[in-house]
């Protein structure tokens, strides 16, 4: 079984509310590097209701894309140099420089959401990727992220 990208982070970078394994109050999103893309699955609790009953609020969608995107950036950066996130002893930690989210349709509650990341470019410490979020077979949101590696 593959190791989640977030589970490869050193403990001092494992406290994020959205994806940190050390944050017991957080969502603990788990992203995985696949062959040429990344993916994550998450089912938001009913407390994340939006203004339309039965649907997830937009901030949760942006948060999921943000956490999945920064994890994806770490995996993409390492694989770009021929390495593997699972084999990297101290993977780079990325932060969001910009995140554009396009909401395509309301995201239903009570279903598993599927997130995907596709690499667009790596330029030094910068990684640009396309992101998407689906519920069932429906694309609910797409986006683009520019993530930058923290200086080591």
KAZI-V614619 format. One record per backbone hydrogen bond with DSSP energy under -0.5 kcal/mol. NH is the residue of the N-H (numbers start at 0). CO is the residue of the C=O. If there is no record, write none. Layout:
NH/CO ; NH/CO
This chain:
4/30 ; 6/3 ; 7/4 ; 8/5 ; 12/9 ; 13/10 ; 19/15 ; 21/13 ; 22/19 ; 23/21 ; 25/22 ; 26/16 ; 27/16 ; 28/17 ; 31/38 ; 33/31 ; 33/36 ; 35/33 ; 37/116 ; 38/31 ; 39/114 ; 40/29 ; 41/112 ; 43/41 ; 47/44 ; 48/45 ; 49/51 ; 49/54 ; 52/50 ; 54/51 ; 55/106 ; 56/47 ; 59/56 ; 60/56 ; 61/57 ; 62/58 ; 63/59 ; 64/60 ; 65/61 ; 66/62 ; 67/63 ; 68/64 ; 69/65 ; 70/66 ; 71/67 ; 72/68 ; 73/69 ; 74/70 ; 75/71 ; 76/72 ; 77/73 ; 78/74 ; 79/75 ; 80/76 ; 80/77 ; 81/78 ; 82/77 ; 86/83 ; 87/83 ; 94/147 ; 96/145 ; 97/145 ; 99/143 ; 100/98 ; 101/141 ; 102/100 ; 103/101 ; 103/139 ; 104/139 ; 107/105 ; 108/53 ; 109/43 ; 112/41 ; 113/133 ; 114/39 ; 115/131 ; 116/37 ; 117/129 ; 119/127 ; 120/127 ; 122/125 ; 125/122 ; 126/146 ; 127/120 ; 128/144 ; 129/117 ; 130/142 ; 131/115 ; 132/140 ; 133/113 ; 134/137 ; 135/111 ; 137/134 ; 139/132 ; 139/137 ; 140/132 ; 141/101 ; 142/130 ; 143/99 ; 144/128 ; 145/97 ; 146/126 ; 146/144 ; 147/94 ; 148/124 ; 149/92
